[in-house]
Amino acid sequence: MKITFLGTGTSMGVPVAGGFRRKELSHDPRNERSRCSVWIQDNDTSIVIDTGPEFRIQSIRSEIKTVDHVLLTHEHMDHIAGLDDLRVYNFKRKSPIPVYGTESCLGSIRKRFDYMFGENKYPGSTSLKLIEVKTPFTADRIKITPLPVTHGKLDILGYRLNNFSYLTDVKHIPGETLKKIRGSEVVVLSALRWDPSHPTHLTIPEAVDILNELEVPKAYLVHMNSYVDHEPTNQKLPPHIRLAYDQLSLTI
């Protein structure tokens, strides 16, 4: 299984519009972070988790030729704004793309992208098959386990695919979900900033504490904001925990 980080930045991206705090970050390309998304390849199966505003650019940069399944963590626009860019993959597969998420997430998509659904579907618009996720399922021989977590007061999902667990926009991980993550070879967890505490996101110290509790062999942090400088931060982290960056690839 090959994992490619398409984007690793917070909801506003890094740098944000107008270049806020760009000069404060070191001149390191790893500090250029588009909105969070990850691409999983396993044999002939291609799965994307979240399609943010830069998905078109991310797909070109990573040369994504097919998309077989899309897993959505939640309905915020930095995670779903790129759904329309899946259109070209419809042309290739000639059928709707399965999109998985919570009831809340899928309901929001039907409202925000109403032109894709129902009797008034716009000709040629993206075709999606929306599937509510409640229990583990299999997609082309890949076992996918939903990982319920909270993003402030919003119930959202992380996902475990075989031995890879991915969780973004997390504030709290219930005990039952921690059990489902244990045993993963690689865990990806969001970590917005060093401090202070945030009402809807884990900070870097909070994420490190959780990862140490899970005793995972390798972990990566995502969803960092403009105050997180890549290499100075890595030097402060435990050796088994690194910041991810756009275009980072690993094999499990």
KEBA-768562 format. One record per residue (C-alpha): residue in three letters; residue number from 1; y, z, x. Coordinates in Angstrom, 3 decimals, always signed. Layout:
KEBA-768562
REC   type   seq          y          z          x
REC    ALA   NUM          Y          Z          X
...
This chain:
KEBA-768562
REC   type   seq          y          z          x
REC    MET     1     +0.000     +0.000     +0.000
REC    LYS     2     +3.381     -1.054     +1.396
REC    ILE     3     +6.545     +0.772     +0.382
REC    THR     4    +10.016     -0.760     +0.809
REC    PHE     5    +13.157     +1.226     +0.039
REC    LEU     6    +15.445     -1.247     -1.713
REC    GLY     7    +18.249     +1.305     -2.114
REC    THR     8    +18.765     +4.932     -1.119
REC    GLY     9    +22.275     +5.824     -2.267
REC    THR    10    +23.781     +7.955     -4.984
REC    SER    11    +25.045     +6.640     -8.326
REC    MET    12    +28.283     +5.325     -6.779
REC    GLY    13    +26.612     +3.804     -3.728
REC    VAL    14    +27.715     +4.384     -0.131
REC    PRO    15    +30.455     +3.595     +0.568
REC    VAL    16    +31.869     +3.782     -2.944
REC    ALA    17    +34.220     +1.220     -4.457
REC    GLY    18    +37.375     +0.969     -2.365
REC    GLY    19    +35.585     +2.183     +0.764
REC    PHE    20    +36.191     +5.893     +0.189
REC    ARG    21    +34.997     +7.945     +3.215
REC    ARG    22    +33.767     +4.828     +5.029
REC    LYS    23    +35.717     +5.745     +8.174
REC    GLU    24    +34.303     +9.276     +8.189
REC    LEU    25    +30.705     +8.017     +8.532
REC    SER    26    +29.379     +6.880    +11.900
REC    HIS    27    +29.111     +3.127    +12.418
REC    ASP    28    +25.410     +3.060    +11.506
REC    PRO    29    +23.997     +0.413     +9.121
REC    ARG    30    +21.712     +3.088     +7.676
REC    ASN    31    +24.829     +4.643     +6.120
REC    GLU    32    +25.245     +1.571     +3.878
REC    ARG    33    +23.316     +2.704     +0.802
REC    SER    34    +22.853     +0.689     -2.383
REC    ARG    35    +21.645     +2.320     -5.592
REC    CYS    36    +18.164     +3.881     -5.525
REC    SER    37    +15.148     +1.650     -6.005
REC    VAL    38    +11.800     +1.199     -4.306
REC    TRP    39     +9.298     -1.683     -4.155
REC    ILE    40     +5.546     -1.059     -3.944
REC    GLN    41     +3.089     -3.763     -2.901
REC    ASP    42     -0.654     -3.284     -3.138
REC    ASN    43     -2.842     -6.330     -2.616
REC    ASP    44     -1.437     -8.829     -5.144
REC    THR    45     +0.404     -6.259     -7.273
REC    SER    46     +4.189     -5.874     -7.096
REC    ILE    47     +5.801     -2.804     -8.689
REC    VAL    48     +9.471     -1.832     -8.712
REC    ILE    49    +10.752     +1.650     -9.508
REC    ASP    50    +14.234     +1.388    -11.063
REC    THR    51    +16.463     -1.678    -11.198
REC    GLY    52    +20.007     -0.666    -10.346
REC    PRO    53    +23.252     -2.673    -10.204
REC    GLU    54    +22.359     -4.274     -6.844
REC    PHE    55    +18.818     -5.285     -7.778
REC    ARG    56    +19.587     -9.011     -7.447
REC    ILE    57    +20.885     -8.498     -3.904
REC    GLN    58    +18.042     -6.121     -3.055
REC    SER    59    +15.429     -8.603     -4.295
REC    ILE    60    +16.894    -11.402     -2.194
REC    ARG    61    +17.153     -9.214     +0.892
REC    SER    62    +13.534     -8.067     +0.581
REC    GLU    63    +12.235    -11.472     -0.584
REC    ILE    64    +10.594    -10.134     -3.724
REC    LYS    65     +8.727    -13.117     -5.156
REC    THR    66     +6.992    -11.468     -8.118
REC    VAL    67     +7.431     -8.349    -10.257
REC    ASP    68     +4.341     -7.277    -12.196
REC    HIS    69     +5.472     -3.864    -13.452
REC    VAL    70     +8.708     -1.853    -13.581
REC    LEU    71     +8.704     +1.951    -13.648
REC    LEU    72    +11.940     +3.565    -14.799
REC    THR    73    +12.851     +7.134    -13.952
REC    HIS    74    +15.632     +7.426    -16.568
REC    GLU    75    +18.360     +5.626    -18.452
REC    HIS    76    +21.454     +6.118    -16.286
REC    MET    77    +23.071     +2.802    -15.396
REC    ASP    78    +22.552     +3.145    -11.650
REC    HIS    79    +18.826     +2.889    -12.459
REC    ILE    80    +18.703     +0.244    -15.204
REC    ALA    81    +21.777     -1.996    -14.815
REC    GLY    82    +19.734     -4.660    -13.002
REC    LEU    83    +17.200     -5.241    -15.782
REC    ASP    84    +18.852     -8.549    -16.617
REC    ASP    85    +18.067     -9.778    -13.095
REC    LEU    86    +14.356     -9.658    -13.923
REC    ARG    87    +14.876    -12.870    -15.886
REC    VAL    88    +13.786    -15.143    -13.045
REC    TYR    89    +10.496    -13.237    -12.766
REC    ASN    90     +9.858    -14.030    -16.443
REC    PHE    91    +10.152    -17.702    -15.567
REC    LYS    92     +7.479    -17.276    -12.914
REC    ARG    93     +5.017    -15.161    -14.927
REC    LYS    94     +5.757    -16.845    -18.310
REC    SER    95     +5.291    -13.544    -20.146
REC    PRO    96     +7.210    -10.294    -20.737
REC    ILE    97     +7.346     -7.823    -17.853
REC    PRO    98     +5.871     -4.387    -18.648
REC    VAL    99     +8.565     -1.712    -18.288
REC    TYR   100     +7.515     +1.944    -18.421
REC    GLY   101     +9.665     +4.985    -19.166
REC    THR   102    +10.382     +7.922    -21.431
REC    GLU   103    +11.135     +7.501    -25.131
REC    SER   104    +14.778     +8.340    -24.417
REC    CYS   105    +15.020     +5.813    -21.616
REC    LEU   106    +13.455     +2.966    -23.589
REC    GLY   107    +15.604     +3.741    -26.622
REC    SER   108    +18.712     +3.547    -24.480
REC    ILE   109    +17.619     +0.172    -23.087
REC    ARG   110    +17.162     -1.236    -26.601
REC    LYS   111    +20.746     -0.217    -27.423
REC    ARG   112    +22.452     -1.259    -24.214
REC    PHE   113    +20.546     -4.515    -23.839
REC    ASP   114    +20.257     -5.314    -27.534
REC    TYR   115    +20.518     -9.054    -26.855
REC    MET   116    +17.069     -8.928    -25.216
REC    PHE   117    +15.265     -7.634    -28.301
REC    GLY   118    +14.580     -8.321    -31.965
REC    GLU   119    +15.408    -11.229    -34.205
REC    ASN   120    +18.724    -11.859    -32.457
REC    LYS   121    +17.245    -12.086    -28.955
REC    TYR   122    +19.446    -14.402    -26.922
REC    PRO   123    +17.530    -17.555    -25.844
REC    GLY   124    +16.482    -17.322    -22.203
REC    SER   125    +17.343    -13.643    -21.794
REC    THR   126    +14.984    -11.305    -19.968
REC    SER   127    +11.726    -10.552    -21.799
REC    LEU   128    +10.457     -6.996    -21.428
REC    LYS   129     +7.474     -5.167    -22.870
REC    LEU   130     +8.664     -1.564    -23.225
REC    ILE   131     +5.910     +1.031    -22.852
REC    GLU   132     +6.436     +4.752    -23.356
REC    VAL   133     +4.824     +6.894    -20.657
REC    LYS   134     +3.213    +10.218    -21.532
REC    THR   135     -0.035    +10.317    -19.582
REC    PRO   136     -1.515     +8.771    -16.396
REC    PHE   137     -2.358     +5.085    -16.617
REC    THR   138     -3.605     +2.261    -14.432
REC    ALA   139     -1.635     -0.847    -13.505
REC    ASP   140     -3.727     -3.488    -11.761
REC    ARG   141     -6.085     -0.888    -10.269
REC    ILE   142     -3.221     +1.390     -9.145
REC    LYS   143     -3.409     +4.861    -10.679
REC    ILE   144     +0.063     +5.918    -11.834
REC    THR   145     +0.751     +9.521    -12.785
REC    PRO   146     +4.077    +10.374    -14.469
REC    LEU   147     +5.826    +13.357    -12.888
REC    PRO   148     +8.092    +15.114    -15.432
REC    VAL   149    +11.192    +16.675    -13.869
REC    THR   150    +14.715    +17.490    -15.032
REC    HIS   151    +18.022    +15.883    -14.070
REC    GLY   152    +20.401    +18.563    -15.281
REC    LYS   153    +19.500    +18.827    -18.991
REC    LEU   154    +17.894    +15.376    -19.101
REC    ASP   155    +14.102    +15.094    -18.985
REC    ILE   156    +13.214    +12.270    -16.609
REC    LEU   157    +10.188    +10.986    -14.697
REC    GLY   158     +9.051    +10.657    -11.140
REC    TYR   159     +5.862     +8.741    -10.407
REC    ARG   160     +2.811     +9.188     -8.232
REC    LEU   161     +1.072     +5.943     -7.270
REC    ASN   162     -2.208     +6.761     -5.556
REC    ASN   163     -1.046     +8.988     -2.660
REC    PHE   164     +2.657     +8.144     -2.859
REC    SER   165     +5.013    +10.296     -4.961
REC    TYR   166     +8.576     +9.234     -5.765
REC    LEU   167    +11.160    +11.471     -7.440
REC    THR   168    +14.878    +10.806     -7.666
REC    ASP   169    +17.812    +12.440     -9.461
REC    VAL   170    +15.934    +15.736     -9.517
REC    LYS   171    +17.352    +19.194    -10.141
REC    HIS   172    +14.194    +21.096    -11.152
REC    ILE   173    +10.474    +20.398    -10.707
REC    PRO   174     +8.190    +22.353    -13.087
REC    GLY   175     +5.130    +24.066    -11.681
REC    GLU   176     +2.730    +21.677    -13.432
REC    THR   177     +4.476    +18.730    -11.819
REC    LEU   178     +4.325    +20.358     -8.389
REC    LYS   179     +0.546    +20.532     -8.828
REC    LYS   180     +0.441    +16.790     -9.550
REC    ILE   181     +2.436    +16.015     -6.403
REC    ARG   182     +0.293    +18.136     -4.085
REC    GLY   183     -2.041    +16.134     -1.875
REC    SER   184     +0.297    +13.156     -1.642
REC    GLU   185     +0.425    +11.501     +1.758
REC    VAL   186     +4.121    +10.667     +1.380
REC    VAL   187     +6.695    +12.231     -0.966
REC    VAL   188    +10.160    +10.838     -1.642
REC    LEU   189    +12.672    +13.297     -3.096
REC    SER   190    +16.378    +13.033     -3.895
REC    ALA   191    +18.912    +15.141     -1.980
REC    LEU   192    +22.548    +14.510     -2.861
REC    ARG   193    +24.457    +16.410     -0.164
REC    TRP   194    +24.352    +19.463     +2.091
REC    ASP   195    +26.358    +21.778     -0.189
REC    PRO   196    +27.606    +23.186     -2.471
REC    SER   197    +24.975    +23.367     -5.189
REC    HIS   198    +25.173    +20.641     -7.839
REC    PRO   199    +24.383    +21.050    -11.569
REC    THR   200    +22.159    +17.947    -11.848
REC    HIS   201    +20.945    +17.157     -8.316
REC    LEU   202    +19.096    +18.921     -5.520
REC    THR   203    +21.007    +19.500     -2.306
REC    ILE   204    +19.397    +18.713     +1.049
REC    PRO   205    +18.457    +22.384     +1.750
REC    GLU   206    +16.970    +22.720     -1.755
REC    ALA   207    +14.913    +19.536     -1.328
REC    VAL   208    +13.671    +20.659     +2.095
REC    ASP   209    +12.531    +23.999     +0.642
REC    ILE   210    +10.515    +22.204     -2.062
REC    LEU   211     +8.942    +19.796     +0.413
REC    ASN   212     +7.991    +22.643     +2.738
REC    GLU   213     +6.443    +24.482     -0.203
REC    LEU   214     +4.383    +21.380     -1.020
REC    GLU   215     +3.234    +21.134     +2.623
REC    VAL   216     +3.398    +17.339     +2.555
REC    PRO   217     +2.676    +15.596     +5.874
REC    LYS   218     +5.559    +13.139     +5.533
REC    ALA   219     +8.621    +13.103     +3.295
REC    TYR   220    +11.776    +11.035     +2.853
REC    LEU   221    +15.068    +11.936     +1.209
REC    VAL   222    +17.026     +9.501     -0.985
REC    HIS   223    +20.103     +9.451     -3.246
REC    MET   224    +22.491    +10.706     -0.544
REC    ASN   225    +26.243    +10.520     -1.055
REC    SER   226    +29.136     +9.520     +1.213
REC    TYR   227    +29.216    +12.913     +2.951
REC    VAL   228    +25.732    +12.499     +4.464
REC    ASP   229    +25.775    +10.849     +7.898
REC    HIS   230    +22.349     +9.435     +8.727
REC    GLU   231    +21.528    +10.359    +12.329
REC    PRO   232    +23.354    +13.717    +12.514
REC    THR   233    +21.486    +14.718     +9.341
REC    ASN   234    +18.103    +13.615    +10.688
REC    GLN   235    +18.682    +15.782    +13.762
REC    LYS   236    +19.011    +18.838    +11.512
REC    LEU   237    +15.907    +18.128     +9.433
REC    PRO   238    +12.333    +19.237    +10.139
REC    PRO   239    +10.360    +16.540    +12.016
REC    HIS   240     +8.224    +15.656     +8.982
REC    ILE   241    +11.269    +15.035     +6.762
REC    ARG   242    +13.588    +12.054     +7.355
REC    LEU   243    +16.381    +10.346     +5.500
REC    ALA   244    +15.248     +7.044     +4.045
REC    TYR   245    +17.522     +4.029     +4.381
REC    ASP   246    +17.840     +0.641     +2.700
REC    GLN   247    +15.100     -1.741     +3.880
REC    LEU   248    +12.958     +0.973     +5.446
REC    SER   249     +9.287     +0.001     +5.040
REC    LEU   250     +6.153     +2.068     +5.474
REC    THR   251     +2.455     +1.605     +4.857
REC    ILE   252     +0.164     +4.150     +3.229
